[in-house]
Amino acid sequence: MRHGHEILGGVEPWLAGVVFLAIVCLIAIAVWIVHRRTVASDGLTPVERKNLPYPQREILSMLRQHGAAMMQSEMADAMPIEPEELAESLKRMEAASLIQRQWQPESSTYIVSTSAQGAPEAHVKGESHGA
């Protein structure tokens, strides 16, 4: 005699657990795919990639891929643009709060970091930059 409290109509409890686990896995995979499309390997979001001009995209990408603050002189050596154009782009990015810069008199250059990396001095203490 059947009672009305069987929700799944005779489905084994372990099968319901497997189905539930499969649904959770599919949701996790969908979230991962969306995240991968949001932040590409260059470290930029689609909005940054679309809205930032070329030098600023390259600067932000370089800093994020480096993972720590960099000396402006290192950036000038690595970038295929003139140092004056780099300095102007960095000033604009600093004004827009995309980066932070701090002058380092001992190495006669700025230390540049992204806003997400925090204050530049936190990343260069104890590092030897060979000025």
Backbone atoms as SQL, in Angstrom:
CREATE TABLE atoms (id INTEGER PRIMARY KEY, chain TEXT, resi INTEGER, resn TEXT, atom TEXT, x REAL, y REAL, z REAL);
INSERT INTO atoms VALUES
  (1, 'A', 1, 'MET', 'N', 0.836, -1.173, 0.000),
  (2, 'A', 1, 'MET', 'CA', 0.000, 0.000, 0.000),
  (3, 'A', 1, 'MET', 'C', 0.885, 1.242, 0.000),
  (4, 'A', 2, 'ARG', 'N', 0.660, 2.125, -0.925),
  (5, 'A', 2, 'ARG', 'CA', 1.465, 3.344, -1.039),
  (6, 'A', 2, 'ARG', 'C', 0.835, 4.461, -0.232),
  (7, 'A', 3, 'HIS', 'N', 1.726, 5.235, 0.356),
  (8, 'A', 3, 'HIS', 'CA', 1.297, 6.421, 1.079),
  (9, 'A', 3, 'HIS', 'C', 1.672, 7.634, 0.243),
  (10, 'A', 4, 'GLY', 'N', 1.022, 8.741, 0.423),
  (11, 'A', 4, 'GLY', 'CA', 1.236, 9.920, -0.394),
  (12, 'A', 4, 'GLY', 'C', 2.483, 10.719, -0.075),
  (13, 'A', 5, 'HIS', 'N', 3.361, 10.243, 0.787),
  (14, 'A', 5, 'HIS', 'CA', 4.532, 11.028, 1.164),
  (15, 'A', 5, 'HIS', 'C', 5.778, 10.672, 0.357),
  (16, 'A', 6, 'GLU', 'N', 5.682, 9.842, -0.643),
  (17, 'A', 6, 'GLU', 'CA', 6.821, 9.542, -1.508),
  (18, 'A', 6, 'GLU', 'C', 6.887, 10.594, -2.613),
  (19, 'A', 7, 'ILE', 'N', 7.843, 11.471, -2.523),
  (20, 'A', 7, 'ILE', 'CA', 7.950, 12.591, -3.459),
  (21, 'A', 7, 'ILE', 'C', 8.455, 12.128, -4.815),
  (22, 'A', 8, 'LEU', 'N', 9.487, 11.318, -4.841),
  (23, 'A', 8, 'LEU', 'CA', 10.116, 10.942, -6.100),
  (24, 'A', 8, 'LEU', 'C', 9.506, 9.684, -6.714),
  (25, 'A', 9, 'GLY', 'N', 8.493, 9.169, -6.137),
  (26, 'A', 9, 'GLY', 'CA', 7.780, 8.040, -6.722),
  (27, 'A', 9, 'GLY', 'C', 8.623, 6.798, -6.923),
  (28, 'A', 10, 'GLY', 'N', 9.319, 6.333, -5.914),
  (29, 'A', 10, 'GLY', 'CA', 10.064, 5.095, -5.989),
  (30, 'A', 10, 'GLY', 'C', 11.503, 5.235, -6.441),
  (31, 'A', 11, 'VAL', 'N', 12.015, 6.427, -6.628),
  (32, 'A', 11, 'VAL', 'CA', 13.408, 6.611, -7.019),
  (33, 'A', 11, 'VAL', 'C', 14.286, 6.370, -5.788),
  (34, 'A', 12, 'GLU', 'N', 15.332, 5.622, -6.018),
  (35, 'A', 12, 'GLU', 'CA', 16.245, 5.309, -4.927),
  (36, 'A', 12, 'GLU', 'C', 16.891, 6.585, -4.389),
  (37, 'A', 13, 'PRO', 'N', 17.118, 6.697, -3.085),
  (38, 'A', 13, 'PRO', 'CA', 17.731, 7.911, -2.511),
  (39, 'A', 13, 'PRO', 'C', 19.122, 8.185, -3.067),
  (40, 'A', 14, 'TRP', 'N', 19.906, 7.161, -3.351),
  (41, 'A', 14, 'TRP', 'CA', 21.257, 7.386, -3.878),
  (42, 'A', 14, 'TRP', 'C', 21.209, 7.980, -5.275),
  (43, 'A', 15, 'LEU', 'N', 20.179, 7.601, -6.066),
  (44, 'A', 15, 'LEU', 'CA', 20.028, 8.151, -7.408),
  (45, 'A', 15, 'LEU', 'C', 19.675, 9.639, -7.351),
  (46, 'A', 16, 'ALA', 'N', 18.832, 10.009, -6.414),
  (47, 'A', 16, 'ALA', 'CA', 18.495, 11.426, -6.228),
  (48, 'A', 16, 'ALA', 'C', 19.745, 12.208, -5.833),
  (49, 'A', 17, 'GLY', 'N', 20.600, 11.614, -5.002),
  (50, 'A', 17, 'GLY', 'CA', 21.857, 12.262, -4.605),
  (51, 'A', 17, 'GLY', 'C', 22.801, 12.453, -5.784),
  (52, 'A', 18, 'VAL', 'N', 22.877, 11.459, -6.660),
  (53, 'A', 18, 'VAL', 'CA', 23.722, 11.547, -7.851),
  (54, 'A', 18, 'VAL', 'C', 23.223, 12.655, -8.781),
  (55, 'A', 19, 'VAL', 'N', 21.916, 12.723, -8.980),
  (56, 'A', 19, 'VAL', 'CA', 21.333, 13.760, -9.829),
  (57, 'A', 19, 'VAL', 'C', 21.622, 15.139, -9.232),
  (58, 'A', 20, 'PHE', 'N', 21.438, 15.286, -7.930),
  (59, 'A', 20, 'PHE', 'CA', 21.718, 16.555, -7.260),
  (60, 'A', 20, 'PHE', 'C', 23.188, 16.935, -7.423),
  (61, 'A', 21, 'LEU', 'N', 24.085, 15.998, -7.235),
  (62, 'A', 21, 'LEU', 'CA', 25.519, 16.254, -7.390),
  (63, 'A', 21, 'LEU', 'C', 25.860, 16.652, -8.826),
  (64, 'A', 22, 'ALA', 'N', 25.235, 16.021, -9.803),
  (65, 'A', 22, 'ALA', 'CA', 25.463, 16.360, -11.210),
  (66, 'A', 22, 'ALA', 'C', 25.002, 17.792, -11.498),
  (67, 'A', 23, 'ILE', 'N', 23.878, 18.189, -10.952),
  (68, 'A', 23, 'ILE', 'CA', 23.375, 19.550, -11.143),
  (69, 'A', 23, 'ILE', 'C', 24.339, 20.563, -10.526),
  (70, 'A', 24, 'VAL', 'N', 24.842, 20.280, -9.324),
  (71, 'A', 24, 'VAL', 'CA', 25.806, 21.167, -8.673),
  (72, 'A', 24, 'VAL', 'C', 27.079, 21.283, -9.507),
  (73, 'A', 25, 'CYS', 'N', 27.553, 20.171, -10.057),
  (74, 'A', 25, 'CYS', 'CA', 28.753, 20.200, -10.909),
  (75, 'A', 25, 'CYS', 'C', 28.522, 21.029, -12.162),
  (76, 'A', 26, 'LEU', 'N', 27.376, 20.894, -12.794),
  (77, 'A', 26, 'LEU', 'CA', 27.068, 21.681, -13.985),
  (78, 'A', 26, 'LEU', 'C', 27.037, 23.175, -13.672),
  (79, 'A', 27, 'ILE', 'N', 26.470, 23.542, -12.555),
  (80, 'A', 27, 'ILE', 'CA', 26.440, 24.952, -12.144),
  (81, 'A', 27, 'ILE', 'C', 27.860, 25.464, -11.910),
  (82, 'A', 28, 'ALA', 'N', 28.687, 24.664, -11.234),
  (83, 'A', 28, 'ALA', 'CA', 30.080, 25.070, -10.980),
  (84, 'A', 28, 'ALA', 'C', 30.848, 25.253, -12.282),
  (85, 'A', 29, 'ILE', 'N', 30.649, 24.376, -13.234),
  (86, 'A', 29, 'ILE', 'CA', 31.327, 24.493, -14.533),
  (87, 'A', 29, 'ILE', 'C', 30.864, 25.746, -15.265),
  (88, 'A', 30, 'ALA', 'N', 29.569, 26.040, -15.227),
  (89, 'A', 30, 'ALA', 'CA', 29.042, 27.241, -15.887),
  (90, 'A', 30, 'ALA', 'C', 29.640, 28.502, -15.259),
  (91, 'A', 31, 'VAL', 'N', 29.735, 28.540, -13.939),
  (92, 'A', 31, 'VAL', 'CA', 30.338, 29.696, -13.258),
  (93, 'A', 31, 'VAL', 'C', 31.801, 29.831, -13.652),
  (94, 'A', 32, 'TRP', 'N', 32.532, 28.740, -13.726),
  (95, 'A', 32, 'TRP', 'CA', 33.953, 28.779, -14.103),
  (96, 'A', 32, 'TRP', 'C', 34.118, 29.307, -15.527),
  (97, 'A', 33, 'ILE', 'N', 33.257, 28.862, -16.450),
  (98, 'A', 33, 'ILE', 'CA', 33.339, 29.315, -17.841),
  (99, 'A', 33, 'ILE', 'C', 33.071, 30.812, -17.929),
  (100, 'A', 34, 'VAL', 'N', 32.069, 31.287, -17.218),
  (101, 'A', 34, 'VAL', 'CA', 31.768, 32.718, -17.221),
  (102, 'A', 34, 'VAL', 'C', 32.945, 33.500, -16.644),
  (103, 'A', 35, 'HIS', 'N', 33.539, 33.013, -15.572),
  (104, 'A', 35, 'HIS', 'CA', 34.689, 33.693, -14.966),
  (105, 'A', 35, 'HIS', 'C', 35.874, 33.733, -15.924),
  (106, 'A', 36, 'ARG', 'N', 36.142, 32.652, -16.619),
  (107, 'A', 36, 'ARG', 'CA', 37.260, 32.607, -17.575),
  (108, 'A', 36, 'ARG', 'C', 37.077, 33.620, -18.695),
  (109, 'A', 37, 'ARG', 'N', 35.831, 33.822, -19.120),
  (110, 'A', 37, 'ARG', 'CA', 35.573, 34.799, -20.178),
  (111, 'A', 37, 'ARG', 'C', 35.656, 36.221, -19.648),
  (112, 'A', 38, 'THR', 'N', 35.401, 36.414, -18.360),
  (113, 'A', 38, 'THR', 'CA', 35.418, 37.751, -17.771),
  (114, 'A', 38, 'THR', 'C', 36.842, 38.260, -17.634),
  (115, 'A', 39, 'VAL', 'N', 37.746, 37.444, -17.122),
  (116, 'A', 39, 'VAL', 'CA', 39.138, 37.844, -16.955),
  (117, 'A', 39, 'VAL', 'C', 40.004, 36.910, -17.782),
  (118, 'A', 40, 'ALA', 'N', 40.555, 37.436, -18.840),
  (119, 'A', 40, 'ALA', 'CA', 41.395, 36.628, -19.725),
  (120, 'A', 40, 'ALA', 'C', 42.801, 36.522, -19.150),
  (121, 'A', 41, 'SER', 'N', 43.659, 35.809, -19.841),
  (122, 'A', 41, 'SER', 'CA', 45.015, 35.591, -19.353),
  (123, 'A', 41, 'SER', 'C', 45.835, 36.867, -19.299),
  (124, 'A', 42, 'ASP', 'N', 45.384, 37.923, -19.977),
  (125, 'A', 42, 'ASP', 'CA', 46.119, 39.183, -19.906),
  (126, 'A', 42, 'ASP', 'C', 45.799, 39.971, -18.640),
  (127, 'A', 43, 'GLY', 'N', 44.871, 39.485, -17.822),
  (128, 'A', 43, 'GLY', 'CA', 44.558, 40.138, -16.559),
  (129, 'A', 43, 'GLY', 'C', 43.565, 41.275, -16.674),
  (130, 'A', 44, 'LEU', 'N', 43.060, 41.540, -17.860),
  (131, 'A', 44, 'LEU', 'CA', 42.128, 42.640, -18.064),
  (132, 'A', 44, 'LEU', 'C', 40.699, 42.131, -18.169),
  (133, 'A', 45, 'THR', 'N', 39.774, 42.935, -17.689),
  (134, 'A', 45, 'THR', 'CA', 38.368, 42.611, -17.862),
  (135, 'A', 45, 'THR', 'C', 37.938, 43.065, -19.253),
  (136, 'A', 46, 'PRO', 'N', 36.829, 42.548, -19.761),
  (137, 'A', 46, 'PRO', 'CA', 36.355, 42.999, -21.077),
  (138, 'A', 46, 'PRO', 'C', 36.123, 44.513, -21.139),
  (139, 'A', 47, 'VAL', 'N', 35.636, 45.099, -20.052),
  (140, 'A', 47, 'VAL', 'CA', 35.399, 46.545, -20.027),
  (141, 'A', 47, 'VAL', 'C', 36.719, 47.300, -20.133),
  (142, 'A', 48, 'GLU', 'N', 37.744, 46.865, -19.382),
  (143, 'A', 48, 'GLU', 'CA', 39.058, 47.512, -19.470),
  (144, 'A', 48, 'GLU', 'C', 39.643, 47.347, -20.866),
  (145, 'A', 49, 'ARG', 'N', 39.513, 46.157, -21.432),
  (146, 'A', 49, 'ARG', 'CA', 40.051, 45.892, -22.754),
  (147, 'A', 49, 'ARG', 'C', 39.389, 46.781, -23.803),
  (148, 'A', 50, 'LYS', 'N', 38.110, 47.058, -23.618),
  (149, 'A', 50, 'LYS', 'CA', 37.358, 47.860, -24.580),
  (150, 'A', 50, 'LYS', 'C', 37.579, 49.359, -24.388),
  (151, 'A', 51, 'ASN', 'N', 37.639, 49.819, -23.135),
  (152, 'A', 51, 'ASN', 'CA', 37.620, 51.256, -22.857),
  (153, 'A', 51, 'ASN', 'C', 38.985, 51.912, -22.689),
  (154, 'A', 52, 'LEU', 'N', 40.005, 51.173, -22.304),
  (155, 'A', 52, 'LEU', 'CA', 41.318, 51.791, -22.085),
  (156, 'A', 52, 'LEU', 'C', 42.074, 51.925, -23.404),
  (157, 'A', 53, 'PRO', 'N', 42.782, 53.035, -23.587),
  (158, 'A', 53, 'PRO', 'CA', 43.618, 53.170, -24.784),
  (159, 'A', 53, 'PRO', 'C', 44.808, 52.205, -24.720),
  (160, 'A', 54, 'TYR', 'N', 45.427, 51.966, -25.865),
  (161, 'A', 54, 'TYR', 'CA', 46.505, 50.979, -25.983),
  (162, 'A', 54, 'TYR', 'C', 47.558, 51.044, -24.881),
  (163, 'A', 55, 'PRO', 'N', 48.232, 52.167, -24.650),
  (164, 'A', 55, 'PRO', 'CA', 49.309, 52.115, -23.659),
  (165, 'A', 55, 'PRO', 'C', 48.801, 51.749, -22.264),
  (166, 'A', 56, 'GLN', 'N', 47.625, 52.248, -21.904),
  (167, 'A', 56, 'GLN', 'CA', 47.091, 51.961, -20.571),
  (168, 'A', 56, 'GLN', 'C', 46.713, 50.488, -20.424),
  (169, 'A', 57, 'ARG', 'N', 46.170, 49.889, -21.478),
  (170, 'A', 57, 'ARG', 'CA', 45.871, 48.442, -21.450),
  (171, 'A', 57, 'ARG', 'C', 47.143, 47.639, -21.221),
  (172, 'A', 58, 'GLU', 'N', 48.193, 47.991, -21.956),
  (173, 'A', 58, 'GLU', 'CA', 49.451, 47.254, -21.848),
  (174, 'A', 58, 'GLU', 'C', 50.081, 47.427, -20.463),
  (175, 'A', 59, 'ILE', 'N', 50.029, 48.632, -19.932),
  (176, 'A', 59, 'ILE', 'CA', 50.601, 48.897, -18.608),
  (177, 'A', 59, 'ILE', 'C', 49.868, 48.095, -17.545),
  (178, 'A', 60, 'LEU', 'N', 48.551, 48.163, -17.546),
  (179, 'A', 60, 'LEU', 'CA', 47.756, 47.456, -16.549),
  (180, 'A', 60, 'LEU', 'C', 47.942, 45.948, -16.664),
  (181, 'A', 61, 'SER', 'N', 47.974, 45.451, -17.887),
  (182, 'A', 61, 'SER', 'CA', 48.193, 44.030, -18.109),
  (183, 'A', 61, 'SER', 'C', 49.563, 43.597, -17.587),
  (184, 'A', 62, 'MET', 'N', 50.590, 44.400, -17.891),
  (185, 'A', 62, 'MET', 'CA', 51.947, 44.072, -17.438),
  (186, 'A', 62, 'MET', 'C', 52.015, 44.024, -15.910),
  (187, 'A', 63, 'LEU', 'N', 51.430, 45.005, -15.252),
  (188, 'A', 63, 'LEU', 'CA', 51.468, 45.040, -13.783),
  (189, 'A', 63, 'LEU', 'C', 50.729, 43.853, -13.180),
  (190, 'A', 64, 'ARG', 'N', 49.574, 43.527, -13.708),
  (191, 'A', 64, 'ARG', 'CA', 48.795, 42.406, -13.163),
  (192, 'A', 64, 'ARG', 'C', 49.482, 41.081, -13.413),
  (193, 'A', 65, 'GLN', 'N', 50.074, 40.901, -14.576),
  (194, 'A', 65, 'GLN', 'CA', 50.777, 39.647, -14.849),
  (195, 'A', 65, 'GLN', 'C', 52.047, 39.531, -14.016),
  (196, 'A', 66, 'HIS', 'N', 52.697, 40.665, -13.753),
  (197, 'A', 66, 'HIS', 'CA', 53.902, 40.666, -12.915),
  (198, 'A', 66, 'HIS', 'C', 53.546, 40.284, -11.482),
  (199, 'A', 67, 'GLY', 'N', 52.366, 40.716, -11.024),
  (200, 'A', 67, 'GLY', 'CA', 51.881, 40.334, -9.705),
  (201, 'A', 67, 'GLY', 'C', 52.423, 41.153, -8.557),
  (202, 'A', 68, 'ALA', 'N', 53.264, 42.128, -8.833),
  (203, 'A', 68, 'ALA', 'CA', 53.819, 42.977, -7.778),
  (204, 'A', 68, 'ALA', 'C', 54.162, 44.327, -8.393),
  (205, 'A', 69, 'ALA', 'N', 54.539, 45.243, -7.539),
  (206, 'A', 69, 'ALA', 'CA', 54.930, 46.565, -8.012),
  (207, 'A', 69, 'ALA', 'C', 56.171, 46.467, -8.891),
  (208, 'A', 70, 'MET', 'N', 56.283, 47.415, -9.822),
  (209, 'A', 70, 'MET', 'CA', 57.433, 47.457, -10.727),
  (210, 'A', 70, 'MET', 'C', 58.023, 48.864, -10.721),
  (211, 'A', 71, 'MET', 'N', 59.302, 48.940, -11.023),
  (212, 'A', 71, 'MET', 'CA', 59.920, 50.245, -11.201),
  (213, 'A', 71, 'MET', 'C', 59.489, 50.794, -12.557),
  (214, 'A', 72, 'GLN', 'N', 59.243, 52.100, -12.613),
  (215, 'A', 72, 'GLN', 'CA', 58.846, 52.723, -13.870),
  (216, 'A', 72, 'GLN', 'C', 59.936, 52.563, -14.923),
  (217, 'A', 73, 'SER', 'N', 61.183, 52.578, -14.490),
  (218, 'A', 73, 'SER', 'CA', 62.279, 52.395, -15.447),
  (219, 'A', 73, 'SER', 'C', 62.247, 50.997, -16.071),
  (220, 'A', 74, 'GLU', 'N', 61.858, 49.970, -15.297),
  (221, 'A', 74, 'GLU', 'CA', 61.702, 48.617, -15.841),
  (222, 'A', 74, 'GLU', 'C', 60.584, 48.584, -16.882),
  (223, 'A', 75, 'MET', 'N', 59.515, 49.290, -16.578),
  (224, 'A', 75, 'MET', 'CA', 58.382, 49.336, -17.491),
  (225, 'A', 75, 'MET', 'C', 58.781, 50.029, -18.793),
  (226, 'A', 76, 'ALA', 'N', 59.561, 51.094, -18.682),
  (227, 'A', 76, 'ALA', 'CA', 60.004, 51.825, -19.870),
  (228, 'A', 76, 'ALA', 'C', 60.863, 50.933, -20.765),
  (229, 'A', 77, 'ASP', 'N', 61.681, 50.079, -20.150),
  (230, 'A', 77, 'ASP', 'CA', 62.515, 49.159, -20.927),
  (231, 'A', 77, 'ASP', 'C', 61.673, 48.089, -21.626),
  (232, 'A', 78, 'ALA', 'N', 60.569, 47.678, -20.993),
  (233, 'A', 78, 'ALA', 'CA', 59.752, 46.593, -21.527),
  (234, 'A', 78, 'ALA', 'C', 58.682, 47.049, -22.513),
  (235, 'A', 79, 'MET', 'N', 58.308, 48.317, -22.457),
  (236, 'A', 79, 'MET', 'CA', 57.216, 48.815, -23.297),
  (237, 'A', 79, 'MET', 'C', 57.730, 49.311, -24.650),
  (238, 'A', 80, 'PRO', 'N', 56.991, 49.046, -25.714),
  (239, 'A', 80, 'PRO', 'CA', 57.400, 49.504, -27.052),
  (240, 'A', 80, 'PRO', 'C', 56.921, 50.932, -27.359),
  (241, 'A', 81, 'ILE', 'N', 56.905, 51.786, -26.333),
  (242, 'A', 81, 'ILE', 'CA', 56.504, 53.180, -26.531),
  (243, 'A', 81, 'ILE', 'C', 57.589, 54.081, -25.972),
  (244, 'A', 82, 'GLU', 'N', 57.542, 55.336, -26.339),
  (245, 'A', 82, 'GLU', 'CA', 58.516, 56.310, -25.853),
  (246, 'A', 82, 'GLU', 'C', 58.323, 56.537, -24.348),
  (247, 'A', 83, 'PRO', 'N', 59.411, 56.799, -23.612),
  (248, 'A', 83, 'PRO', 'CA', 59.298, 57.030, -22.173),
  (249, 'A', 83, 'PRO', 'C', 58.356, 58.192, -21.821),
  (250, 'A', 84, 'GLU', 'N', 58.312, 59.215, -22.662),
  (251, 'A', 84, 'GLU', 'CA', 57.422, 60.346, -22.384),
  (252, 'A', 84, 'GLU', 'C', 55.951, 59.920, -22.479),
  (253, 'A', 85, 'GLU', 'N', 55.637, 59.075, -23.463),
  (254, 'A', 85, 'GLU', 'CA', 54.273, 58.574, -23.612),
  (255, 'A', 85, 'GLU', 'C', 53.903, 57.664, -22.437),
  (256, 'A', 86, 'LEU', 'N', 54.863, 56.871, -21.976),
  (257, 'A', 86, 'LEU', 'CA', 54.642, 56.021, -20.808),
  (258, 'A', 86, 'LEU', 'C', 54.348, 56.877, -19.590),
  (259, 'A', 87, 'ALA', 'N', 55.164, 57.905, -19.354),
  (260, 'A', 87, 'ALA', 'CA', 54.974, 58.770, -18.189),
  (261, 'A', 87, 'ALA', 'C', 53.605, 59.455, -18.228),
  (262, 'A', 88, 'GLU', 'N', 53.194, 59.924, -19.401),
  (263, 'A', 88, 'GLU', 'CA', 51.889, 60.577, -19.541),
  (264, 'A', 88, 'GLU', 'C', 50.761, 59.590, -19.278),
  (265, 'A', 89, 'SER', 'N', 50.878, 58.383, -19.793),
  (266, 'A', 89, 'SER', 'CA', 49.856, 57.357, -19.557),
  (267, 'A', 89, 'SER', 'C', 49.771, 57.012, -18.078),
  (268, 'A', 90, 'LEU', 'N', 50.926, 56.906, -17.418),
  (269, 'A', 90, 'LEU', 'CA', 50.933, 56.601, -15.986),
  (270, 'A', 90, 'LEU', 'C', 50.279, 57.716, -15.179),
  (271, 'A', 91, 'LYS', 'N', 50.522, 58.976, -15.560),
  (272, 'A', 91, 'LYS', 'CA', 49.882, 60.104, -14.863),
  (273, 'A', 91, 'LYS', 'C', 48.365, 60.017, -14.997),
  (274, 'A', 92, 'ARG', 'N', 47.885, 59.723, -16.205),
  (275, 'A', 92, 'ARG', 'CA', 46.436, 59.602, -16.427),
  (276, 'A', 92, 'ARG', 'C', 45.849, 58.435, -15.630),
  (277, 'A', 93, 'MET', 'N', 46.566, 57.325, -15.612),
  (278, 'A', 93, 'MET', 'CA', 46.085, 56.155, -14.882),
  (279, 'A', 93, 'MET', 'C', 46.062, 56.408, -13.378),
  (280, 'A', 94, 'GLU', 'N', 47.058, 57.133, -12.891),
  (281, 'A', 94, 'GLU', 'CA', 47.095, 57.476, -11.469),
  (282, 'A', 94, 'GLU', 'C', 45.927, 58.399, -11.129),
  (283, 'A', 95, 'ALA', 'N', 45.640, 59.367, -11.985),
  (284, 'A', 95, 'ALA', 'CA', 44.514, 60.278, -11.760),
  (285, 'A', 95, 'ALA', 'C', 43.183, 59.525, -11.766),
  (286, 'A', 96, 'ALA', 'N', 43.098, 58.453, -12.554),
  (287, 'A', 96, 'ALA', 'CA', 41.888, 57.638, -12.630),
  (288, 'A', 96, 'ALA', 'C', 41.861, 56.535, -11.564),
  (289, 'A', 97, 'SER', 'N', 42.851, 56.515, -10.677),
  (290, 'A', 97, 'SER', 'CA', 42.966, 55.523, -9.590),
  (291, 'A', 97, 'SER', 'C', 43.115, 54.091, -10.087),
  (292, 'A', 98, 'LEU', 'N', 43.674, 53.918, -11.279),
  (293, 'A', 98, 'LEU', 'CA', 43.958, 52.573, -11.777),
  (294, 'A', 98, 'LEU', 'C', 45.286, 52.052, -11.233),
  (295, 'A', 99, 'ILE', 'N', 46.195, 52.969, -10.964),
  (296, 'A', 99, 'ILE', 'CA', 47.508, 52.607, -10.428),
  (297, 'A', 99, 'ILE', 'C', 47.872, 53.557, -9.303),
  (298, 'A', 100, 'GLN', 'N', 48.945, 53.193, -8.609),
  (299, 'A', 100, 'GLN', 'CA', 49.550, 54.057, -7.590),
  (300, 'A', 100, 'GLN', 'C', 51.026, 54.152, -7.900),
  (301, 'A', 101, 'ARG', 'N', 51.589, 55.343, -7.678),
  (302, 'A', 101, 'ARG', 'CA', 53.027, 55.530, -7.891),
  (303, 'A', 101, 'ARG', 'C', 53.626, 56.175, -6.655),
  (304, 'A', 102, 'GLN', 'N', 54.855, 55.776, -6.377),
  (305, 'A', 102, 'GLN', 'CA', 55.591, 56.386, -5.268),
  (306, 'A', 102, 'GLN', 'C', 57.030, 56.600, -5.717),
  (307, 'A', 103, 'TRP', 'N', 57.528, 57.815, -5.522),
  (308, 'A', 103, 'TRP', 'CA', 58.896, 58.158, -5.912),
  (309, 'A', 103, 'TRP', 'C', 59.884, 57.476, -4.984),
  (310, 'A', 104, 'GLN', 'N', 60.900, 56.864, -5.564),
  (311, 'A', 104, 'GLN', 'CA', 61.970, 56.210, -4.810),
  (312, 'A', 104, 'GLN', 'C', 63.276, 56.946, -5.121),
  (313, 'A', 105, 'PRO', 'N', 63.709, 57.851, -4.221),
  (314, 'A', 105, 'PRO', 'CA', 64.907, 58.643, -4.511),
  (315, 'A', 105, 'PRO', 'C', 66.168, 57.799, -4.666),
  (316, 'A', 106, 'GLU', 'N', 66.294, 56.697, -3.943),
  (317, 'A', 106, 'GLU', 'CA', 67.513, 55.880, -4.030),
  (318, 'A', 106, 'GLU', 'C', 67.687, 55.232, -5.399),
  (319, 'A', 107, 'SER', 'N', 66.578, 54.967, -6.100),
  (320, 'A', 107, 'SER', 'CA', 66.678, 54.388, -7.435),
  (321, 'A', 107, 'SER', 'C', 66.297, 55.391, -8.524),
  (322, 'A', 108, 'SER', 'N', 65.954, 56.614, -8.128),
  (323, 'A', 108, 'SER', 'CA', 65.588, 57.697, -9.055),
  (324, 'A', 108, 'SER', 'C', 64.499, 57.287, -10.042),
  (325, 'A', 109, 'THR', 'N', 63.484, 56.604, -9.543),
  (326, 'A', 109, 'THR', 'CA', 62.350, 56.196, -10.382),
  (327, 'A', 109, 'THR', 'C', 61.121, 56.030, -9.504),
  (328, 'A', 110, 'TYR', 'N', 59.976, 55.949, -10.153),
  (329, 'A', 110, 'TYR', 'CA', 58.741, 55.658, -9.439),
  (330, 'A', 110, 'TYR', 'C', 58.581, 54.147, -9.302),
  (331, 'A', 111, 'ILE', 'N', 57.940, 53.741, -8.223),
  (332, 'A', 111, 'ILE', 'CA', 57.493, 52.371, -8.045),
  (333, 'A', 111, 'ILE', 'C', 56.008, 52.389, -8.362),
  (334, 'A', 112, 'VAL', 'N', 55.589, 51.556, -9.294),
  (335, 'A', 112, 'VAL', 'CA', 54.217, 51.572, -9.801),
  (336, 'A', 112, 'VAL', 'C', 53.538, 50.259, -9.413),
  (337, 'A', 113, 'SER', 'N', 52.294, 50.374, -8.928),
  (338, 'A', 113, 'SER', 'CA', 51.496, 49.179, -8.627),
  (339, 'A', 113, 'SER', 'C', 50.057, 49.443, -9.035),
  (340, 'A', 114, 'THR', 'N', 49.305, 48.372, -9.236),
  (341, 'A', 114, 'THR', 'CA', 47.883, 48.531, -9.505),
  (342, 'A', 114, 'THR', 'C', 47.190, 48.818, -8.194),
  (343, 'A', 115, 'SER', 'N', 46.010, 49.374, -8.269),
  (344, 'A', 115, 'SER', 'CA', 45.251, 49.666, -7.052),
  (345, 'A', 115, 'SER', 'C', 44.953, 48.392, -6.276),
  (346, 'A', 116, 'ALA', 'N', 44.747, 47.286, -6.966),
  (347, 'A', 116, 'ALA', 'CA', 44.451, 46.009, -6.309),
  (348, 'A', 116, 'ALA', 'C', 45.669, 45.447, -5.583),
  (349, 'A', 117, 'GLN', 'N', 46.875, 45.843, -6.001),
  (350, 'A', 117, 'GLN', 'CA', 48.088, 45.333, -5.367),
  (351, 'A', 117, 'GLN', 'C', 48.414, 46.091, -4.091),
  (352, 'A', 118, 'GLY', 'N', 47.753, 47.184, -3.842),
  (353, 'A', 118, 'GLY', 'CA', 47.995, 47.948, -2.627),
  (354, 'A', 118, 'GLY', 'C', 49.087, 48.971, -2.811),
  (355, 'A', 119, 'ALA', 'N', 49.511, 49.520, -1.707),
  (356, 'A', 119, 'ALA', 'CA', 50.510, 50.583, -1.735),
  (357, 'A', 119, 'ALA', 'C', 51.836, 50.071, -2.277),
  (358, 'A', 120, 'PRO', 'N', 52.506, 50.851, -3.116),
  (359, 'A', 120, 'PRO', 'CA', 53.769, 50.406, -3.716),
  (360, 'A', 120, 'PRO', 'C', 54.835, 50.052, -2.683),
  (361, 'A', 121, 'GLU', 'N', 54.907, 50.790, -1.592),
  (362, 'A', 121, 'GLU', 'CA', 55.987, 50.524, -0.638),
  (363, 'A', 121, 'GLU', 'C', 55.865, 49.155, 0.011),
  (364, 'A', 122, 'ALA', 'N', 54.672, 48.603, 0.055),
  (365, 'A', 122, 'ALA', 'CA', 54.489, 47.279, 0.645),
  (366, 'A', 122, 'ALA', 'C', 55.112, 46.192, -0.220),
  (367, 'A', 123, 'HIS', 'N', 55.336, 46.468, -1.491),
  (368, 'A', 123, 'HIS', 'CA', 55.846, 45.449, -2.407),
  (369, 'A', 123, 'HIS', 'C', 57.338, 45.569, -2.677),
  (370, 'A', 124, 'VAL', 'N', 57.947, 46.670, -2.284),
  (371, 'A', 124, 'VAL', 'CA', 59.347, 46.835, -2.620),
  (372, 'A', 124, 'VAL', 'C', 60.258, 46.770, -1.418),
  (373, 'A', 125, 'LYS', 'N', 59.711, 46.764, -0.208),
  (374, 'A', 125, 'LYS', 'CA', 60.568, 46.641, 0.967),
  (375, 'A', 125, 'LYS', 'C', 61.271, 45.299, 0.935),
  (376, 'A', 126, 'GLY', 'N', 62.543, 45.347, 1.115),
  (377, 'A', 126, 'GLY', 'CA', 63.332, 44.129, 1.147),
  (378, 'A', 126, 'GLY', 'C', 63.714, 43.620, -0.220),
  (379, 'A', 127, 'GLU', 'N', 63.220, 44.239, -1.303),
  (380, 'A', 127, 'GLU', 'CA', 63.597, 43.806, -2.643),
  (381, 'A', 127, 'GLU', 'C', 64.816, 44.598, -3.090),
  (382, 'A', 128, 'SER', 'N', 65.677, 43.963, -3.812),
  (383, 'A', 128, 'SER', 'CA', 66.830, 44.648, -4.380),
  (384, 'A', 128, 'SER', 'C', 66.564, 44.880, -5.860),
  (385, 'A', 129, 'HIS', 'N', 66.515, 46.148, -6.273),
  (386, 'A', 129, 'HIS', 'CA', 66.225, 46.459, -7.652),
  (387, 'A', 129, 'HIS', 'C', 67.471, 46.830, -8.432),
  (388, 'A', 130, 'GLY', 'N', 68.598, 46.778, -7.821),
  (389, 'A', 130, 'GLY', 'CA', 69.845, 47.036, -8.511),
  (390, 'A', 130, 'GLY', 'C', 69.929, 48.404, -9.157),
  (391, 'A', 131, 'ALA', 'N', 69.587, 49.437, -8.411),
  (392, 'A', 131, 'ALA', 'CA', 69.588, 50.798, -8.966),
  (393, 'A', 131, 'ALA', 'C', 70.931, 51.225, -9.316);
